[in-house]
Amino acid sequence: MPVPGGAPEWWRKAVVYQIYPRSFSDLSGDGVGDLAGVIDKLGYLELLGVDALWLSPVMRSPMVDHGYDVSDPRDIDPLFGDLATFQALIDEAHERDIRVTMDLVPNHTSDQHSWFSQALSAGPGSPERARYIFAPGRGENGDEPPNNWTSVFGGPAWSRVRERNGELGEWYLHLFAPEQPDLNWDNPEVAADLEETMRFWLDRGVDGFRIDVAHGMAKAPGLPDMDAPSVILKHTDTDPRFNNEAVHDIHRMIRRVTDDYPGTANVGEVWVTGNDDFAKYVRPDELHLGFNFRLASAPFEVGAIAEAIDESLAATLPVGAVPTWTLSNHDVDREVTRYAPDLAFLDDAEVSAEERAWAAENALAIGIARARAMALVELALPGTVFIYNGAELGLPNVDLPDEALTDPVWKRSGYTERGRDGCRVPIPWEGDEPPYGFSETADTWLPMPEHWGRFTVEAQLEDLYSTLSLYRQAIELRYARPEFDGDPTGQIPEVAWYGSPDGCLAFRRPGGLICALNTTTAPVPLPQGQILLTSLPLVEGMLAPNSAVWLVP
């Protein structure tokens, strides 16, 4: 099968495009994106200029958590296609020099996985049950969970099973939904099965994996209680549910398998904030890359942005690892929405409909401007950049009606947390009304807004000033210009800061690239240099508010 050209360590400065398959492109007409739709849009990805695509889960699943509950890790779910279609995607992507990576979910399975069915049937103490984390309950009759752990999605992290005799029996651990039982990584069978899964896909030409919950898998010995209840979708570095030392042996095993396939690479979803802890995951014998959320978590403030950059570099460069950058993904609100001004004042009953509409449109414009500026910041940084599908179109989150919400967080939180559906609405491709070329049916799995015509690929493709055009130009320059190169001797800092006006930041790369960001409401003078690209037009020769610029000497 064809293999992309280029350096074997392509992942060191790649632009990776994340595809959330349900929302990318639907060729079957059922309102859900599929693999045939991805193949159909490979020309678009080639035009965008990305090195690789990352597919969120397409393995067989009941779809309780939209694919992150895997019932058969060595098959394609019929919702997306079949193995033949997946092979065609790999081959056609490789013909275009685009690599294909896919999600791997090693922390848990679906409760519909054959292993879990066997565990329920076999009963306490059985080898089948030892593949998962079962434990007797606390209290006189075992009516209380084995510890006080809570689910990341809300509610308890334990569910009790009814044994074959009809009596309530042991509890099983699920750090996410009850339909996602955690695997027992102390059991060698679990590691052996993951290796079989990895080789199954690598033998078919997959170029690597994004490892879901890469800081999970290993649990604290003895399953001690948590110090305090966790916040939904958040946790700390000292949380006993995650970031335990034994996880690093698991990653070394994963790396040994990947090393048998030269040119492949893994990136781990590592929700760890401490630099020393994060660095452990990207040591030379563990992950190739650690997915870094610092920039995506920073508000549009120069202090927070500079700190996110500095800390990200400090967590990777000392161990010879490659920093990664992203502004959003399928679990994070879109950057346009995060950077937009707060509209809480619109809750005031005295605000007119006209004022609400104007304020919302103005906030959207500011959010788009800031997202464009931050795109230049992240693409100017050393290392690998991840772009979530739709970011290049300037898409905002969508405020969906309650009845449309599908994220298990919504139900598990007692209908208090709306979850992640707002950043997962399907991509608009063409036309002026839903489904905007995404599907033949307007009944898409999440409803598409009526006002998205201006965001379509069709509307932006030939517009030199569109967000899509900005991304295309930036990616092209990132590869074409030597000023983006680092220092091969390692003697010059990858990012050197220098003085800038209040509310602004500026840094220089060893190759000579200068990136400056203006977060203020007024234009500021430009640094010295020749302009390569600006996120917004200059204002009387100065850097516009909420904008960024690239310059070279």
C-alpha positions in Angstrom: 0.0 0.0 0.0 1.2 3.6 -0.6 3.0 5.3 2.3 3.4 9.1 2.6 6.8 10.4 1.8 8.8 12.8 4.0 10.8 12.4 7.1 10.2 9.3 9.3 9.8 11.7 12.3 7.1 13.7 10.4 5.2 14.2 13.7 7.8 16.6 15.1 6.4 19.6 13.3 3.2 18.4 11.7 -0.2 20.0 11.3 -2.8 17.4 12.3 -6.4 17.8 11.5 -8.9 16.2 13.9 -12.0 14.7 12.2 -15.0 14.0 14.4 -16.5 11.5 12.0 -20.1 11.9 13.0 -19.9 15.6 12.1 -17.6 15.8 9.1 -19.3 14.6 6.0 -22.3 12.2 5.4 -22.4 10.4 2.1 -24.9 7.7 3.2 -27.7 10.3 3.8 -28.6 9.2 7.3 -27.6 12.5 8.9 -24.4 11.0 10.5 -21.0 11.5 9.0 -19.1 8.4 7.7 -15.8 7.2 6.3 -17.0 7.6 2.7 -17.7 11.2 3.6 -14.1 11.6 4.8 -12.8 10.1 1.6 -14.9 12.5 -0.4 -13.3 15.4 1.4 -9.6 14.4 1.1 -9.1 16.9 -1.6 -10.2 19.6 0.8 -7.7 18.4 3.4 -5.0 18.4 0.8 -5.9 21.9 -0.2 -5.8 23.0 3.4 -2.3 21.6 3.6 -2.4 19.3 6.6 0.1 16.5 7.2 -2.2 14.0 8.9 -5.7 13.4 10.0 -6.8 12.0 13.4 -10.1 10.1 13.3 -12.1 10.1 16.5 -13.4 6.6 17.2 -14.9 4.6 14.3 -14.6 1.2 15.9 -17.7 -0.9 16.6 -19.7 0.7 19.4 -23.3 1.1 20.9 -22.5 4.8 20.7 -23.5 5.7 24.3 -20.5 8.0 24.3 -20.4 8.4 20.5 -17.7 5.8 19.9 -15.7 6.0 23.1 -17.5 2.9 24.4 -16.0 0.3 22.2 -17.6 -3.2 21.9 -15.2 -4.5 19.2 -11.8 -2.7 18.9 -10.9 -4.6 15.7 -13.9 -3.7 13.5 -15.5 -0.6 12.0 -18.9 0.3 13.2 -21.5 0.0 10.4 -22.6 3.6 11.2 -19.4 4.7 9.6 -18.8 2.0 7.0 -16.7 -1.2 7.0 -13.1 -2.4 6.9 -13.0 -2.1 3.2 -14.0 1.5 3.3 -11.5 2.2 6.0 -8.8 0.6 3.9 -9.8 2.8 1.0 -9.5 5.8 3.2 -6.0 4.9 4.3 -4.9 4.2 0.7 -6.4 7.3 -0.8 -5.1 9.5 2.0 -1.6 8.1 1.6 -1.8 8.8 -2.2 -2.2 12.4 -1.2 0.7 12.3 1.3 -1.8 12.6 4.2 -1.2 10.2 7.1 -4.1 8.6 9.0 -4.2 8.2 12.8 -7.1 6.9 14.8 -8.4 6.9 18.3 -7.5 4.1 20.7 -9.5 3.7 23.9 -7.5 1.5 26.3 -9.0 2.7 29.6 -12.4 1.0 29.3 -14.6 -0.9 27.0 -18.3 -0.9 26.2 -20.6 -2.9 28.5 -21.6 -4.7 25.3 -18.0 -6.0 24.7 -17.9 -9.8 24.8 -15.4 -9.6 27.7 -17.9 -7.7 29.9 -20.7 -10.1 29.1 -18.5 -13.0 30.1 -17.5 -11.2 33.3 -21.1 -10.8 34.3 -21.9 -14.5 33.6 -18.8 -15.9 35.2 -19.3 -14.4 38.6 -17.0 -13.2 41.4 -13.5 -14.4 41.5 -13.5 -15.7 37.9 -10.7 -15.0 35.4 -13.3 -13.3 33.2 -14.2 -10.8 35.9 -10.5 -10.2 36.6 -10.3 -8.3 33.2 -12.2 -5.5 34.8 -12.3 -3.8 38.2 -14.9 -5.6 40.3 -15.0 -5.2 44.1 -17.4 -6.0 46.9 -19.3 -3.1 48.4 -18.7 -1.5 51.8 -21.2 -1.5 54.6 -23.0 -4.4 56.4 -24.6 -5.8 53.2 -22.2 -4.4 50.7 -24.8 -1.8 49.8 -22.2 1.1 49.5 -19.7 1.5 46.7 -16.2 0.2 47.3 -14.9 3.8 47.6 -16.1 7.4 47.1 -14.9 7.8 43.5 -17.2 9.8 41.2 -17.6 9.5 37.5 -16.0 12.2 35.2 -19.5 12.5 33.7 -21.2 12.9 37.0 -22.6 10.6 39.6 -20.9 7.6 41.3 -18.1 5.8 39.5 -19.4 2.4 40.6 -22.4 0.4 39.6 -23.7 -2.8 41.3 -24.4 -6.0 39.3 -27.1 -8.6 39.9 -25.4 -12.0 40.1 -26.6 -15.2 38.5 -28.6 -16.1 41.6 -30.6 -13.0 41.4 -29.0 -11.3 44.3 -27.2 -8.0 44.2 -23.5 -8.6 44.3 -20.2 -6.9 43.4 -19.7 -3.4 42.1 -17.7 -2.5 38.9 -15.7 0.6 38.3 -16.6 3.1 35.4 -14.8 6.4 35.5 -17.1 7.6 32.7 -20.6 6.2 32.0 -21.9 3.0 33.5 -21.8 1.6 30.0 -18.0 2.1 29.9 -16.5 -0.4 32.5 -12.8 0.3 33.3 -10.4 -2.4 32.4 -8.0 -3.9 34.9 -4.5 -3.1 33.7 -2.9 -5.3 36.4 -4.2 -8.2 34.3 -1.7 -9.3 31.5 -4.6 -10.3 29.2 -5.6 -6.6 28.9 -2.2 -5.6 27.6 -2.0 -8.5 25.2 -5.4 -7.6 23.8 -4.4 -4.0 23.3 -1.3 -5.1 21.4 -3.4 -7.3 19.2 -5.6 -4.3 18.5 -2.7 -2.0 17.7 -1.1 -4.5 15.3 -4.5 -5.1 13.6 -4.7 -1.5 12.6 -1.0 -0.8 12.1 -0.8 -3.8 9.7 -3.5 -2.1 7.6 -1.4 1.1 7.3 -2.6 3.3 10.1 0.1 5.8 10.9 -0.4 5.9 14.7 -2.9 6.5 17.4 -4.4 9.2 19.6 -4.6 7.4 23.0 -7.8 8.3 24.9 -7.4 9.0 28.6 -3.7 8.3 28.4 -3.2 9.4 32.0 -5.8 6.8 33.1 -5.7 3.0 32.9 -3.5 2.4 36.0 -5.4 3.0 39.2 -4.0 3.9 42.7 -3.1 0.7 44.6 -5.9 -0.2 47.0 -8.3 2.2 45.3 -8.1 4.8 48.1 -10.9 7.4 48.6 -10.7 10.7 46.9 -9.9 13.7 49.2 -12.8 15.7 47.8 -15.6 15.3 45.2 -14.5 16.0 41.7 -16.0 18.5 39.3 -17.7 17.1 36.2 -15.2 16.7 33.3 -12.3 17.9 35.5 -9.7 16.5 37.9 -6.4 17.3 39.6 -2.9 15.7 39.2 -3.3 14.1 42.7 -6.6 12.5 41.9 -6.2 8.7 42.7 -8.3 7.9 39.6 -5.6 9.2 37.2 -1.9 9.8 36.7 -0.6 6.9 38.7 3.0 5.8 38.3 2.1 2.3 36.9 0.7 4.0 33.8 4.2 4.6 32.4 4.9 0.9 32.1 1.7 0.7 30.0 3.0 3.4 27.7 6.4 1.7 27.4 4.6 -1.4 26.2 2.6 0.7 23.7 5.7 2.4 22.4 7.5 -1.0 21.9 4.6 -2.1 19.6 4.6 1.2 17.7 8.4 1.0 17.3 7.9 -2.1 15.2 6.3 0.1 12.6 8.8 2.8 11.5 7.2 6.2 10.7 4.2 5.7 13.1 3.6 7.8 16.2 1.2 8.1 19.1 -0.2 11.1 20.9 -1.7 10.7 24.3 -4.6 12.7 25.8 -2.8 13.7 29.0 -4.9 15.9 31.3 -1.9 16.6 33.6 -0.9 20.1 34.5 2.3 19.7 36.5 5.4 20.0 34.2 7.3 17.2 35.9 4.4 14.9 35.7 3.6 15.7 32.1 7.2 15.3 31.1 7.1 11.7 32.3 4.6 10.8 29.6 6.8 12.1 26.7 10.1 10.5 27.7 11.9 8.8 24.8 10.5 5.4 25.6 6.9 6.5 26.1 4.5 8.7 24.0 5.8 10.4 20.9 3.6 13.4 21.8 1.4 14.5 24.7 -1.8 16.3 23.8 -1.4 19.7 25.5 -4.4 21.7 26.6 -2.7 24.7 28.2 -3.3 27.0 25.2 -6.9 25.8 24.8 -7.4 26.6 28.5 -6.0 30.1 28.5 -8.2 33.1 28.2 -7.5 35.8 25.6 -5.1 37.6 27.9 -1.4 38.0 27.2 -0.3 36.9 30.6 -2.2 33.7 30.4 -1.2 33.0 26.8 2.5 33.6 27.5 2.3 31.4 30.6 0.7 28.6 28.6 3.4 28.8 26.0 6.3 28.9 28.6 4.9 26.1 30.7 4.2 23.9 27.6 7.8 24.3 26.5 9.1 23.7 30.0 7.1 20.4 30.2 8.6 19.0 27.0 11.9 20.4 25.8 14.0 19.3 28.9 13.2 15.7 28.1 13.8 16.2 24.3 10.1 15.9 23.6 8.0 17.8 21.0 5.5 20.4 22.3 2.0 20.3 20.9 -0.6 23.0 20.5 -4.3 23.2 20.0 -7.1 25.7 20.5 -10.0 23.2 20.6 -11.2 19.7 20.2 -14.3 17.6 20.5 -14.3 18.0 24.3 -13.5 21.7 24.5 -15.7 24.7 23.6 -14.7 26.2 20.2 -12.2 29.1 20.5 -14.6 31.5 18.8 -17.1 31.1 21.6 -14.5 31.0 24.4 -12.8 34.3 23.2 -16.1 36.1 22.6 -17.1 38.7 25.2 -19.4 37.6 28.0 -23.1 38.3 27.2 -24.5 37.7 30.7 -26.0 41.2 30.7 -28.4 40.0 28.0 -30.3 38.2 30.8 -31.6 41.6 31.8 -35.3 41.6 30.8 -35.0 45.3 29.8 -32.7 44.6 26.9 -34.5 44.9 23.6 -34.5 42.2 20.9 -32.6 44.6 18.7 -30.0 45.2 21.3 -29.6 41.4 22.0 -29.1 40.7 18.3 -26.5 43.5 17.9 -24.6 42.4 21.0 -24.6 38.8 19.9 -23.3 39.6 16.5 -20.7 42.0 17.8 -19.5 39.3 20.3 -19.3 36.8 17.5 -17.2 39.1 15.4 -14.8 39.7 18.3 -14.6 36.0 19.0 -13.8 35.3 15.4 -11.1 38.0 15.3 -9.5 36.7 18.4 -9.6 33.1 17.2 -7.9 34.1 13.9 -5.2 35.9 15.9 -4.6 32.8 18.1 -4.4 30.6 15.0 -1.3 32.6 14.0 0.1 32.4 17.5 -0.2 28.6 17.6 1.0 28.0 14.1 4.1 30.1 14.8 5.1 27.9 17.7 7.6 25.0 17.5 6.3 21.5 17.4 3.0 19.9 16.3 -0.3 21.7 15.9 -3.7 20.0 16.1 -6.7 21.7 14.3 -10.2 20.6 15.2 -12.5 20.3 12.2 -14.3 23.6 11.7 -11.8 25.7 13.5 -10.4 26.7 10.1 -13.9 28.0 9.2 -14.3 30.1 12.4 -17.2 28.1 13.7 -18.6 29.0 17.1 -20.3 26.7 19.5 -24.1 26.2 18.9 -26.6 26.7 21.7 -28.7 23.6 21.2 -32.2 23.0 22.6 -32.4 20.6 25.5 -34.2 17.9 23.5 -31.3 17.8 21.0 -28.6 17.1 23.5 -27.0 13.6 23.3 -23.8 13.9 25.4 -24.1 11.4 28.4 -22.8 14.3 30.6 -26.3 15.9 30.2 -28.1 13.0 31.8 -25.4 11.9 34.3 -25.2 15.4 35.7 -28.9 15.5 36.5 -29.5 17.8 33.5 -27.4 20.5 35.0 -24.3 20.3 32.7 -25.1 20.6 29.0 -22.0 18.7 27.9 -20.0 18.9 24.7 -22.6 18.7 21.9 -22.3 22.4 21.2 -18.8 22.0 19.7 -19.8 18.9 17.7 -22.4 20.2 15.3 -21.8 19.0 11.7 -19.5 20.9 9.4 -21.2 23.3 6.8 -19.9 22.7 3.3 -22.1 24.6 0.9 -25.4 26.4 0.4 -27.5 28.8 2.5 -29.6 26.5 4.7 -29.2 23.3 6.7 -27.7 20.7 6.1 -25.3 22.9 4.1 -24.0 20.0 2.0 -23.1 17.9 5.0 -25.8 15.4 4.2 -28.8 14.8 1.9 -31.1 15.1 4.9 -31.7 18.1 7.1 -32.4 15.8 10.0 -28.7 15.6 11.0 -27.7 13.9 14.3 -27.3 17.4 15.9 -29.3 20.2 14.4 -27.5 22.8 12.3 -28.2 26.5 12.7 -30.2 28.5 10.2 -27.5 31.3 10.0 -24.4 29.3 9.1 -24.3 30.0 5.3 -21.5 32.5 5.8 -19.4 29.8 7.5 -19.5 27.2 4.7 -16.4 26.1 2.8 -18.1 27.3 -0.4 -18.5 30.8 1.0 -14.9 31.0 2.2 -12.9 29.2 -0.3 -12.4 32.0 -2.8 -12.6 34.8 -0.3 -9.0 35.9 0.3 -9.9 37.5 3.7 -11.9 34.5 5.1 -10.8 32.4 8.0 -10.3 29.4 5.8 -8.0 31.4 3.5 -6.0 32.6 6.6 -5.4 29.0 7.7 -4.4 28.0 4.2 -1.9 30.8 3.9 -0.5 30.2 7.4 0.0 26.5 6.9 1.7 27.1 3.6 4.0 29.7 5.0 4.8 27.5 8.0 6.3 24.9 5.6 7.7 27.2 3.0 9.6 29.7 5.0 13.0 28.9 6.7 12.2 31.4 9.4 10.0 28.8 11.1 12.9 26.5 11.7 14.4 25.9 15.1 18.0 25.9 16.1 19.7 22.6 15.3 22.3 23.1 18.0 19.7 23.6 20.7 21.6 26.6 22.0 18.9 29.2 21.1 15.5 29.2 22.9 12.7 27.9 20.7 10.7 31.0 21.7 12.4 34.2 22.8 10.2 36.9 24.3 10.9 40.6 23.8 9.3 43.8 25.0 5.9 44.8 23.7 3.2 47.4 24.7 0.8 46.6 27.5 -1.8 44.0 26.4 0.5 42.7 23.7 3.1 40.0 23.4 5.8 39.2 20.9 8.2 36.3 20.4 10.9 35.3 18.0 11.8 31.9 16.7 15.5 30.9 16.1 15.0 31.0 12.3 13.9 34.7 12.5 10.1 34.5 12.5 8.5 37.2 14.7 4.9 36.7 16.0 3.1 39.6 17.7 -0.3 39.6 19.3 -2.5 42.6 20.2 -5.2 41.8 22.7 -6.2 45.4 23.3 -9.0 47.6 21.9 -6.6 50.0 20.1 -4.1 49.7 17.3 -0.4 49.4 18.3 2.8 49.9 16.4 4.3 46.9 14.6 7.6 45.3 15.5 10.4 45.9 13.0 10.4 43.5 10.0 8.8 42.5 6.7 5.1 41.4 7.1 4.4 37.8 6.1 0.8 37.6 7.3 -1.7 39.4 9.4 -4.9 38.0 10.9 -6.7 41.2 10.2 -5.9 44.2 8.0 -3.6 46.8 9.5 -5.1 50.0 10.8 -3.2 53.0 9.5 -0.1 50.9 9.4 -0.5 49.5 12.9 -1.5 46.1 14.3 -5.3 46.1 14.7 -7.0 45.2 17.9 -7.6 41.5 18.5 -5.1 40.6 15.8 -1.7 39.0 15.2 1.1 39.4 12.7 4.0 37.4 11.4 7.1 39.2 10.4 10.6 38.3 9.2 13.8 40.4 9.3 
